[in-house]
Amino acid sequence: MLVGLSIRDVVLIEALDLSLGRGLTALTGETGAGKSIVLDALGLTLGGKADAGLVRQGAAQAVATAIFSLPPDHPAFAVLEDRGLAVEPGDDLILRRQLSADGRSRAYVNDQAASIAVLREIGALLVEVHGQHETVGLLDPRSHRALLDAFGRCAPQLKATAQTYGALKDARAACEALEARIVRAAAETELLTARLGELDRLNPRPGEEAELAQVRAVLGAAEKAMADIVQAREQLGGDDLTRRLAAGLRGLERARERTLQAGAEASNAVVLRLDAAAAAVDRALVEAGEAVAAIDSAAEAFEFDPGQLETTEERLFALRGVARKLGVAVDDLTAERARLAAELRGVEDAEADLVRVRAAVAEAERAYGLAADALTMARKDAAQRLAAAVEGELRPLKLERARFQASVAPLPADRFGPMGADRVEFQVSTNPGAPFGGLGDIASGGELARFALALKASLAQRGGEGTSGPVMIFDEVDQGVGGAVADAVGARLHRLAADGQQVLAVTHSPQVAARANQHWRVSKSADPTRISTTVETLDPAQREEEIARMLSGAEVTEAARSAARALIAG
C-alpha cells in the first residue's frame, strides 16, 4: 500500500509530507483549491507525463516521492529485479521523480537511477486511477481475464490448464523435432548410403593408420638398407674373396710340401712360419665365409617387396582421403561407420517412433482440451455471477439503464495457451436495446468512473481484489450526483476499503467524505507575494466542520453540523 507521499515545489505546493493508512482516504476542498495537484504529484512518481508547468514558480525543480509498503511476493519486485534494480523483496519501495524548470526529468527507485518507463511499468502494478478523464486498468481488455478468474476462483482450473498445456507443448516439440529429423535424414539417405558403402568397402580398423605408417616407414628404410647391403657384399668381394683365400691357402701348403721334400725338418723355422701363415689364411677363409653368410642372412631378414610398399601407401592414402571427406580423424572412421549405420537404421525406426509420438500429441491435446473446457465453463459461470453482481451495483449508482456482461469468447486455435482458450472482455450497454461494447465506449467520464466503482465493488465481493492489489484512486467519481446516489458511491468506496484495498477518493460529496477512515482537506491561501496550497489531516472535530461546510456552503449552520454528525455516524 501507499504509506507516504512527499511533495516539494509542485505547482502551488511548496512542501508537503503526507502519511496514509489502510482503508478509505477522502480528499476534499473547495473547487480550485488544488486537489488535483496531489494527484499530479503522485502521477509523477508513477511515470506520468512531466510538464515544466508543474514546477512551482521561482523554484529550480519539483520533486515528488511516493513510498509503498508491499509484501515480499508482490510482482513489482520481480519486475525490478528483471530491470537490474537492487530492491530487496519486502523492503519499502521508494519512487522519486525530479522535474527541472527547463522540463528535464529524472527518476529514481530506492535512490537508484531508473528510466521513466520503469516507473510507468511499476506504477501500473501499484495504482489504479478511475476518474472523470481516465480509467487506468479496466479499459485494457488484457486485464479482464485475470480479474474474472480471480472473481470466479478459477485457480484449480487454471493450474490444470497450465499443466496440460505444458505437457502438450513438450509433446509437440518432440514430434516436430522427430519430423524434422526424418525430413533431413530422408534427404540425406542417398549420401549416407554412399558414404557407408565406401566405409564398408574400406573396412577400417582402429589403430590401422599408425600400423600402416610404421610399416611404410620400415619398408621405405628397407629399400635403402638393401642397397647398402649389396654394396657391402660387393666391397668384400663375396665368393671371389673366398676363392682367393682358398687359392692362397693351397699355395702355402704347396710351399710347405716342397720345403719338407727338400729335407727340412718340421721344426725348421721356415716350415713353422709357413704353418703359421697357412693357419692364418685358413682362419681368414672361415671368417670370410661366415661374413658373407651373415650379410646374406641380413639381406634375407628384410624380405623387401617393392609391391608391398606400394600397397601399404595406397591403403594409407585411401584411409586419409576418406577421413578428410567425412571431416573426421582416421582413427574415428570406425565410429563414423557405426554412426552412419545407426542413422540409416534410425530413418527406418523413426517412422514407428513418429506414430508413437503423434499418438502422444493427440493424447496431450485431448487432456488440454478437457482442462481448457473446464476452465471455460468456470469462466462462463463466473461471468454470469459477475454480471448479476455488477448490475446489482449499478442501480443504486444511477446507472439502472446500463447492462453489463463479461464476454467469454473462444480464441483462435493458434492462440490457445497456458491461460486457456478464451478471450475475456468486460462489455457494457448503456441504453436498452443498444449493443454491448467495450468499457471505453461509455461516453460520460462520470458514468465510466461509477461503472468502474460498481465493477470493483463486485469483484471484491468474491476476493477478486486482495491486500496486495493496487491502490485505487477515484477522482470525483461522484461528479454530478447527490443524495442517495452519492451515498451509494460512498458505501461502495467504504466497502472496497473494508475488503483490504487502499482507496483514495477525491470528492465533493459529504456522503462520500463521511465514510472515510482518513480525511484530508486541501486549501489555498494567498498573501501579497504568493499563493500556496496546503493539505492537512483532519481530526474528528475538523472533519465534522469540513463535512458541514460541504453540506451548507460558505456559511456553516448548526443544522449542517448536525447533519454532518449524522452522516459520520452512518
C-alpha positions as CSV (number, residue, x, y, z in Angstrom):
1,M,0.0,0.0,0.0
2,L,1.0,3.7,-0.3
3,V,2.3,4.8,3.1
4,G,3.8,8.1,2.3
5,L,3.7,10.9,-0.3
6,S,6.2,13.8,-0.2
7,I,5.8,16.8,-2.5
8,R,8.3,19.7,-3.0
9,D,7.7,22.7,-5.2
10,V,4.9,21.2,-7.3
11,V,2.6,24.0,-8.7
12,L,1.3,25.7,-5.6
13,I,2.6,23.2,-3.0
14,E,5.9,24.3,-1.5
15,A,6.5,21.4,0.9
16,L,4.1,18.7,1.9
17,D,4.5,15.3,3.6
18,L,1.5,13.0,3.9
19,S,1.1,9.7,5.6
20,L,-1.5,7.2,4.5
21,G,-3.1,4.3,6.3
22,R,-5.3,1.5,5.2
23,G,-8.9,2.0,4.3
24,L,-10.6,4.9,2.6
25,T,-8.9,8.3,2.5
26,A,-11.1,11.3,1.4
27,L,-9.5,14.3,-0.2
28,T,-11.8,17.4,-0.1
29,G,-11.6,21.1,-0.6
30,E,-13.2,23.9,-2.5
31,T,-13.0,24.0,-6.2
32,G,-9.7,25.3,-7.3
33,A,-8.0,24.7,-4.0
34,G,-5.5,22.3,-5.7
35,K,-6.8,18.8,-5.1
36,S,-5.6,17.7,-8.5
37,I,-2.0,18.8,-7.6
38,V,-1.7,16.0,-5.1
39,L,-2.8,13.5,-7.8
40,D,-0.5,15.1,-10.3
41,A,2.4,14.8,-7.9
42,L,1.6,11.1,-7.3
43,G,1.3,10.6,-11.0
44,L,4.8,11.9,-11.5
45,T,6.2,9.2,-9.2
46,L,4.3,6.6,-11.3
47,G,5.9,7.7,-14.6
48,G,3.2,10.1,-15.6
49,K,3.8,12.9,-18.2
50,A,6.1,15.6,-16.9
51,D,5.4,19.3,-17.8
52,A,7.7,22.1,-16.7
53,G,4.5,23.9,-15.7
54,L,4.3,21.6,-12.7
55,V,7.4,23.3,-11.2
56,R,6.4,26.0,-8.6
57,Q,7.2,29.5,-9.9
58,G,10.6,30.6,-8.7
59,A,11.8,27.0,-7.9
60,A,14.6,25.3,-9.7
61,Q,12.9,21.9,-9.6
62,A,9.9,19.9,-8.4
63,V,10.3,16.7,-6.5
64,A,7.7,14.1,-5.7
65,T,8.3,10.9,-3.7
66,A,5.9,8.0,-3.1
67,I,6.7,5.3,-0.5
68,F,5.0,1.9,-0.9
69,S,5.0,-1.0,1.7
70,L,4.5,-4.2,-0.2
71,P,4.5,-7.9,0.6
72,P,7.7,-9.8,-0.4
73,D,5.8,-11.7,-3.2
74,H,4.5,-8.6,-4.9
75,P,5.1,-8.7,-8.7
76,A,6.8,-5.3,-8.6
77,F,9.9,-6.8,-7.0
78,A,10.2,-9.3,-9.9
79,V,10.0,-6.5,-12.4
80,L,12.6,-4.5,-10.6
81,E,15.0,-7.5,-10.5
82,D,14.5,-8.1,-14.2
83,R,15.3,-4.4,-14.8
84,G,18.5,-4.7,-12.8
85,L,17.4,-2.6,-9.8
86,A,18.5,-3.9,-6.4
87,V,15.5,-3.8,-4.1
88,E,15.1,-6.5,-1.5
89,P,11.6,-8.1,-1.6
90,G,9.7,-6.8,1.4
91,D,11.6,-3.5,1.7
92,D,9.8,-0.3,1.3
93,L,9.6,0.8,-2.4
94,I,10.5,4.4,-2.8
95,L,9.7,6.0,-6.2
96,R,11.1,9.5,-6.7
97,R,10.8,11.9,-9.7
98,Q,12.7,15.2,-10.2
99,L,11.4,17.7,-12.7
100,S,13.6,20.7,-13.6
101,A,12.2,24.1,-14.6
102,D,13.6,23.5,-18.1
103,G,11.5,20.4,-18.5
104,R,14.2,17.8,-17.9
105,S,13.1,14.8,-15.7
106,R,14.9,12.2,-13.7
107,A,13.5,9.1,-12.0
108,Y,14.8,7.0,-9.1
109,V,13.8,3.7,-7.4
110,N,15.2,3.4,-3.9
111,D,17.8,6.1,-4.9
112,Q,18.9,4.2,-8.0
113,A,18.6,5.9,-11.3
114,A,15.8,4.4,-13.4
115,S,14.0,5.1,-16.6
116,I,10.6,6.7,-16.8
117,A,9.4,3.5,-18.5
118,V,10.4,1.5,-15.4
119,L,8.4,3.9,-13.2
120,R,5.4,3.6,-15.5
121,E,5.7,-0.2,-15.5
122,I,5.9,-0.4,-11.7
123,G,3.2,2.2,-11.3
124,A,0.7,0.1,-13.3
125,L,1.1,-2.6,-10.7
126,L,0.8,-0.2,-7.7
127,V,-2.0,2.2,-8.5
128,E,-5.3,2.3,-10.5
129,V,-6.9,5.6,-11.3
130,H,-10.6,5.9,-12.1
131,G,-11.9,9.4,-12.8
132,Q,-13.6,11.9,-15.0
133,H,-10.9,11.8,-17.6
134,E,-9.3,8.4,-17.3
135,T,-9.8,4.9,-16.0
136,V,-6.5,3.1,-15.9
137,G,-6.5,-0.7,-15.9
138,L,-10.1,-1.6,-16.5
139,L,-10.2,-0.2,-20.0
140,D,-7.5,-2.7,-21.1
141,P,-9.2,-5.9,-22.0
142,R,-5.9,-7.8,-21.3
143,S,-6.6,-7.3,-17.6
144,H,-10.2,-8.7,-17.7
145,R,-9.4,-12.4,-17.9
146,A,-7.3,-12.3,-14.7
147,L,-10.0,-10.3,-12.9
148,L,-12.7,-12.7,-13.9
149,D,-10.6,-15.7,-12.9
150,A,-10.0,-14.2,-9.5
151,F,-13.7,-13.4,-9.1
152,G,-14.6,-17.0,-10.1
153,R,-11.8,-18.5,-8.0
154,C,-10.7,-20.5,-11.1
155,A,-7.2,-21.2,-9.7
156,P,-7.7,-25.1,-9.8
157,Q,-8.9,-25.0,-13.4
158,L,-6.1,-22.6,-14.3
159,K,-3.5,-24.9,-12.8
160,A,-4.8,-27.9,-14.6
161,T,-4.9,-26.0,-17.9
162,A,-1.3,-24.7,-17.5
163,Q,0.0,-28.2,-16.6
164,T,-1.7,-29.9,-19.6
165,Y,-0.6,-27.1,-21.9
166,G,3.0,-27.6,-20.7
167,A,2.7,-31.3,-21.5
168,L,1.1,-30.6,-24.9
169,K,3.9,-28.1,-25.7
170,D,6.6,-30.6,-24.9
171,A,4.8,-33.4,-26.9
172,R,4.5,-31.1,-29.9
173,A,8.1,-30.1,-29.6
174,A,9.2,-33.7,-29.6
175,C,7.0,-34.5,-32.6
176,E,8.3,-31.5,-34.6
177,A,11.9,-32.4,-33.8
178,L,11.4,-36.0,-34.9
179,E,9.6,-34.9,-38.1
180,A,12.4,-32.5,-38.9
181,R,15.0,-35.3,-38.3
182,I,13.1,-37.7,-40.6
183,V,12.9,-35.0,-43.3
184,R,16.7,-34.3,-43.0
185,A,17.5,-38.0,-42.9
186,A,15.3,-38.8,-45.9
187,A,17.0,-36.0,-47.9
188,E,20.4,-37.4,-46.9
189,T,19.7,-41.1,-47.2
190,E,21.4,-41.4,-50.6
191,L,24.5,-39.6,-49.4
192,L,24.5,-41.6,-46.1
193,T,24.2,-44.9,-48.1
194,A,27.1,-43.9,-50.4
195,R,29.4,-42.9,-47.5
196,L,28.5,-46.1,-45.5
197,G,29.2,-48.2,-48.6
198,E,32.6,-46.6,-49.1
199,L,33.4,-47.3,-45.5
200,D,32.2,-50.8,-45.7
201,R,34.4,-51.4,-48.7
202,L,37.4,-49.8,-47.0
203,N,36.6,-51.6,-43.7
204,P,38.9,-49.5,-41.5
205,R,40.3,-50.9,-38.3
206,P,41.0,-49.0,-35.0
207,G,44.7,-48.0,-34.9
208,E,45.3,-49.0,-38.5
209,E,46.7,-45.6,-39.5
210,A,49.6,-45.9,-37.0
211,E,50.3,-49.5,-38.1
212,L,50.4,-48.6,-41.7
213,A,52.6,-45.6,-41.1
214,Q,55.1,-47.8,-39.2
215,V,55.1,-50.5,-41.9
216,R,55.5,-47.8,-44.6
217,A,58.5,-46.3,-42.7
218,V,60.1,-49.7,-42.2
219,L,59.6,-50.6,-45.9
220,G,61.0,-47.3,-47.0
221,A,64.0,-47.8,-44.9
222,A,64.5,-51.4,-46.1
223,E,64.8,-50.4,-49.7
224,K,67.7,-48.2,-48.9
225,A,69.2,-50.7,-46.5
226,M,69.3,-53.4,-49.2
227,A,71.2,-51.2,-51.4
228,D,73.8,-50.7,-48.6
229,I,74.0,-54.4,-48.0
230,V,74.6,-55.2,-51.7
231,Q,77.2,-52.6,-51.8
232,A,78.9,-54.1,-48.6
233,R,78.9,-57.6,-50.2
234,E,80.4,-56.2,-53.3
235,Q,83.1,-54.4,-51.4
236,L,84.0,-57.6,-49.6
237,G,84.2,-59.5,-52.9
238,G,81.7,-62.1,-52.0
239,D,82.7,-65.6,-53.5
240,D,85.8,-64.1,-55.1
241,L,87.2,-63.4,-51.7
242,T,86.7,-67.0,-50.7
243,R,88.3,-68.3,-53.8
244,R,91.3,-66.0,-53.5
245,L,91.8,-67.0,-49.9
246,A,91.5,-70.7,-50.8
247,A,94.0,-70.3,-53.6
248,G,96.4,-68.6,-51.2
249,L,96.0,-71.4,-48.7
250,R,96.8,-74.0,-51.4
251,G,99.9,-72.0,-52.4
252,L,101.2,-72.0,-48.8
253,E,100.5,-75.7,-48.5
254,R,102.5,-76.5,-51.7
255,A,105.3,-74.3,-50.5
256,R,105.4,-76.3,-47.2
257,E,105.5,-79.6,-49.1
258,R,108.4,-78.5,-51.3
259,T,110.3,-77.4,-48.2
260,L,109.8,-80.7,-46.4
261,Q,110.8,-82.6,-49.6
262,A,114.0,-80.7,-49.7
263,G,114.9,-82.2,-46.4
264,A,113.9,-79.6,-43.9
265,E,112.6,-80.7,-40.6
266,A,109.0,-79.9,-39.4
267,S,110.6,-77.9,-36.7
268,N,112.6,-75.9,-39.2
269,A,111.9,-72.2,-38.8
270,V,110.7,-71.8,-42.4
271,V,108.3,-74.7,-42.1
272,L,107.0,-73.3,-38.8
273,R,106.3,-69.9,-40.4
274,L,104.6,-71.5,-43.4
275,D,102.4,-73.4,-40.9
276,A,101.5,-70.2,-39.1
277,A,100.7,-68.4,-42.4
278,A,98.6,-71.3,-43.6
279,A,96.7,-71.3,-40.3
280,A,96.0,-67.6,-40.5
281,V,94.8,-67.8,-44.1
282,D,92.6,-70.8,-43.1
283,R,91.1,-68.8,-40.3
284,A,90.5,-65.9,-42.7
285,L,88.9,-68.2,-45.1
286,V,86.5,-69.4,-42.4
287,E,85.7,-65.8,-41.2
288,A,85.2,-64.6,-44.8
289,G,82.7,-67.4,-45.4
290,E,80.9,-66.5,-42.2
291,A,80.9,-62.8,-43.0
292,V,79.4,-63.4,-46.5
293,A,76.8,-65.7,-45.0
294,A,75.9,-63.1,-42.3
295,I,75.5,-60.4,-45.0
296,D,73.2,-62.7,-47.0
297,S,71.2,-63.5,-43.8
298,A,70.8,-59.9,-43.0
299,A,69.6,-59.3,-46.6
300,E,67.1,-62.1,-46.3
301,A,65.8,-60.7,-42.9
302,F,64.5,-57.5,-44.7
303,E,62.3,-59.5,-47.0
304,F,61.8,-56.3,-49.0
305,D,59.0,-56.4,-51.6
306,P,58.5,-53.2,-53.6
307,G,54.9,-54.2,-54.3
308,Q,54.2,-54.3,-50.5
309,L,55.4,-50.7,-50.1
310,E,53.1,-49.6,-52.9
311,T,50.2,-51.5,-51.4
312,T,50.8,-50.0,-48.0
313,E,50.9,-46.5,-49.3
314,E,47.8,-46.9,-51.3
315,R,45.9,-48.2,-48.2
316,L,47.2,-45.3,-46.0
317,F,46.3,-42.7,-48.7
318,A,42.8,-44.2,-49.1
319,L,42.1,-44.1,-45.3
320,R,43.3,-40.5,-45.0
321,G,41.3,-39.4,-48.1
322,V,38.0,-40.8,-46.8
323,A,38.7,-39.2,-43.4
324,R,39.2,-35.8,-45.0
325,K,36.0,-36.2,-47.0
326,L,34.0,-37.1,-43.9
327,G,35.7,-34.5,-41.7
328,V,36.9,-36.9,-39.1
329,A,40.2,-38.3,-37.9
330,V,41.3,-41.6,-39.5
331,D,41.1,-43.3,-36.1
332,D,37.4,-42.2,-35.9
333,L,36.4,-43.8,-39.2
334,T,35.2,-46.9,-37.4
335,A,33.0,-44.9,-35.1
336,E,31.8,-42.8,-38.1
337,R,30.9,-46.0,-39.9
338,A,28.8,-47.1,-36.9
339,R,27.2,-43.7,-36.7
340,L,26.2,-43.7,-40.3
341,A,24.8,-47.2,-40.0
342,A,22.8,-46.2,-36.9
343,E,21.4,-43.1,-38.6
344,L,20.3,-45.2,-41.6
345,R,18.6,-47.6,-39.2
346,G,17.1,-44.6,-37.4
347,V,15.4,-43.5,-40.6
348,E,13.7,-46.8,-40.7
349,D,12.9,-46.9,-37.0
350,A,11.8,-43.2,-36.9
351,E,8.6,-43.9,-38.8
352,A,7.5,-46.2,-36.0
353,D,8.6,-43.6,-33.4
354,L,6.6,-41.0,-35.3
355,V,3.4,-43.0,-34.9
356,R,4.0,-43.2,-31.2
357,V,4.9,-39.5,-30.8
358,R,1.9,-38.4,-32.8
359,A,-0.3,-40.5,-30.5
360,A,1.2,-38.8,-27.5
361,V,0.4,-35.4,-29.1
362,A,-3.2,-36.5,-29.7
363,E,-3.5,-37.6,-26.0
364,A,-1.9,-34.3,-24.8
365,E,-4.4,-32.3,-27.0
366,R,-7.3,-34.3,-25.6
367,A,-6.1,-33.7,-22.0
368,Y,-5.6,-30.0,-22.7
369,G,-9.0,-29.7,-24.4
370,L,-10.7,-31.2,-21.3
371,A,-8.8,-28.9,-18.9
372,A,-9.4,-25.8,-21.1
373,D,-13.1,-26.7,-21.5
374,A,-13.5,-27.0,-17.7
375,L,-11.8,-23.5,-17.4
376,T,-14.1,-22.1,-20.0
377,M,-17.2,-23.4,-18.1
378,A,-15.9,-22.0,-14.8
379,R,-15.3,-18.6,-16.5
380,K,-18.8,-18.6,-18.1
381,D,-20.3,-19.4,-14.7
382,A,-18.3,-16.6,-13.1
383,A,-19.2,-14.3,-15.9
384,Q,-23.0,-14.8,-15.2
385,R,-22.5,-14.2,-11.5
386,L,-20.3,-11.2,-12.1
387,A,-22.9,-9.7,-14.5
388,A,-25.6,-10.1,-11.9
389,A,-23.4,-8.6,-9.2
390,V,-22.4,-5.6,-11.3
391,E,-25.9,-4.8,-12.5
392,G,-27.0,-5.0,-8.8
393,E,-24.4,-2.4,-8.0
394,L,-25.3,-0.2,-11.0
395,R,-28.9,0.6,-9.9
396,P,-28.0,2.5,-6.7
397,L,-25.4,4.4,-8.7
398,K,-28.0,5.9,-11.0
399,L,-26.9,3.6,-13.9
400,E,-30.0,1.4,-13.8
401,R,-30.4,1.5,-17.6
402,A,-27.0,0.1,-18.1
403,R,-26.3,-3.6,-18.6
404,F,-23.0,-5.4,-18.1
405,Q,-21.6,-8.7,-19.4
406,A,-18.2,-10.4,-19.2
407,S,-17.9,-11.8,-22.7
408,V,-16.1,-15.2,-22.8
409,A,-15.3,-15.9,-26.4
410,P,-13.1,-18.6,-28.0
411,L,-9.6,-17.6,-29.1
412,P,-8.3,-18.8,-32.5
413,A,-6.7,-22.2,-32.1
414,D,-3.2,-20.8,-32.7
415,R,-3.6,-18.6,-29.6
416,F,-4.5,-21.3,-27.1
417,G,-2.1,-21.2,-24.2
418,P,-1.5,-21.9,-20.6
419,M,-4.2,-19.5,-19.6
420,G,-6.8,-21.4,-21.7
421,A,-8.7,-20.9,-24.9
422,D,-10.8,-17.9,-24.1
423,R,-10.8,-14.2,-24.8
424,V,-12.5,-12.3,-21.9
425,E,-13.7,-8.7,-22.2
426,F,-15.9,-6.7,-20.0
427,Q,-18.6,-5.0,-22.0
428,V,-21.4,-2.6,-21.3
429,S,-24.6,-1.4,-22.9
430,T,-25.7,2.0,-21.6
431,N,-29.2,2.1,-23.1
432,P,-31.9,-0.6,-23.6
433,G,-31.6,-2.2,-27.0
434,A,-28.1,-0.8,-27.6
435,P,-25.4,-3.3,-28.5
436,F,-22.7,-4.3,-26.0
437,G,-19.4,-2.6,-26.4
438,G,-16.1,-2.1,-24.6
439,L,-15.9,-0.1,-21.4
440,G,-14.2,2.7,-23.3
441,D,-17.4,3.2,-25.3
442,I,-19.1,4.8,-22.3
443,A,-19.4,8.4,-23.3
444,S,-19.6,10.1,-19.9
445,G,-16.5,10.2,-17.7
446,G,-18.7,10.3,-14.6
447,E,-20.5,7.2,-15.7
448,L,-17.3,5.4,-16.5
449,A,-15.9,6.1,-13.1
450,R,-19.1,4.9,-11.4
451,F,-19.1,1.9,-13.6
452,A,-15.6,1.2,-12.5
453,L,-16.6,1.5,-8.9
454,A,-19.5,-0.9,-9.4
455,L,-17.2,-3.4,-11.1
456,K,-14.5,-3.1,-8.5
457,A,-17.1,-3.5,-5.7
458,S,-18.5,-6.6,-7.3
459,L,-15.0,-8.1,-7.9
460,A,-14.1,-7.5,-4.3
461,Q,-17.2,-9.4,-3.1
462,R,-15.6,-12.7,-4.1
463,G,-12.0,-11.9,-3.3
464,G,-11.2,-10.6,-6.8
465,E,-9.0,-8.0,-5.1
466,G,-6.7,-8.6,-2.3
467,T,-4.5,-6.7,0.2
468,S,-1.6,-6.8,-2.4
469,G,-3.9,-5.3,-5.0
470,P,-3.2,-1.8,-6.4
471,V,-4.1,1.4,-4.6
472,M,-7.3,2.6,-6.1
473,I,-7.9,6.3,-6.7
474,F,-11.3,7.6,-7.6
475,D,-11.2,11.1,-8.8
476,E,-14.6,12.9,-8.4
477,V,-16.4,9.6,-9.1
478,D,-19.5,11.4,-7.5
479,Q,-19.4,14.2,-10.0
480,G,-22.9,15.3,-11.0
481,V,-24.7,13.1,-8.5
482,G,-26.0,13.7,-5.0
483,G,-28.3,12.4,-2.3
484,A,-28.9,8.6,-2.4
485,V,-26.6,8.1,-5.3
486,A,-23.7,9.9,-3.6
487,D,-24.4,7.8,-0.5
488,A,-24.3,4.7,-2.6
489,V,-20.9,5.8,-4.0
490,G,-19.6,6.3,-0.5
491,A,-20.9,3.0,0.7
492,R,-19.2,1.2,-2.1
493,L,-15.9,3.0,-1.7
494,H,-16.0,2.2,2.0
495,R,-16.8,-1.4,1.3
496,L,-13.9,-1.6,-1.1
497,A,-11.6,-0.3,1.5
498,A,-13.0,-2.6,4.1
499,D,-12.2,-5.6,1.9
500,G,-8.4,-4.8,2.3
501,Q,-8.0,-2.3,-0.5
502,Q,-6.4,1.1,0.0
503,V,-8.7,3.7,-1.6
504,L,-8.2,7.4,-2.2
505,A,-11.2,9.4,-3.2
506,V,-11.2,13.0,-4.4
507,T,-14.7,14.1,-3.7
508,H,-17.1,17.0,-3.4
509,S,-19.8,14.8,-1.8
510,P,-20.3,14.9,2.0
511,Q,-21.8,11.4,1.8
512,V,-18.5,10.1,0.5
513,A,-16.3,12.0,2.8
514,A,-18.3,10.9,5.8
515,R,-17.4,7.3,5.2
516,A,-13.7,7.9,5.0
517,N,-11.2,6.4,7.5
518,Q,-8.9,9.3,6.9
519,H,-9.8,12.8,5.8
520,W,-7.5,15.3,4.1
521,R,-8.6,18.9,3.4
522,V,-6.9,20.9,0.6
523,S,-7.0,24.6,0.9
524,K,-5.4,27.6,-0.8
525,S,-4.1,30.7,0.8
526,A,-2.7,33.9,-0.6
527,D,-0.5,36.7,0.7
528,P,0.9,39.7,-1.2
529,T,3.8,37.7,-2.6
530,R,2.5,34.3,-3.3
531,I,-0.4,31.8,-3.5
532,S,0.1,28.4,-1.9
533,T,-1.8,25.1,-1.4
534,T,-1.7,23.1,1.8
535,V,-3.1,19.8,2.8
536,E,-4.0,18.9,6.4
537,T,-5.1,15.8,8.0
538,L,-8.4,16.5,9.9
539,D,-9.1,15.4,13.4
540,P,-12.7,14.3,14.2
541,A,-13.8,17.9,15.1
542,Q,-12.2,19.4,12.0
543,R,-13.7,16.6,9.9
544,E,-17.2,17.3,11.2
545,E,-16.8,21.0,10.4
546,E,-15.5,20.2,6.9
547,I,-18.4,17.9,6.1
548,A,-20.8,20.6,7.4
549,R,-19.2,23.1,5.1
550,M,-19.7,20.7,2.2
551,L,-23.4,20.4,3.1
552,S,-24.2,24.0,3.7
553,G,-21.7,26.0,1.6
554,A,-19.8,29.1,2.8
555,E,-21.9,29.6,6.0
556,V,-21.8,26.6,8.2
557,T,-25.0,26.2,10.2
558,E,-25.8,24.2,13.3
559,A,-28.2,22.2,11.1
560,A,-25.3,21.4,8.8
561,R,-23.2,20.3,11.7
562,S,-25.9,18.1,13.0
563,A,-26.3,16.6,9.5
564,A,-22.6,16.1,9.3
565,R,-22.5,14.2,12.6
566,A,-25.4,12.0,11.4
567,L,-23.5,11.2,8.2
568,I,-20.3,10.3,10.1
569,A,-22.2,8.1,12.5
570,G,-23.6,6.3,9.5
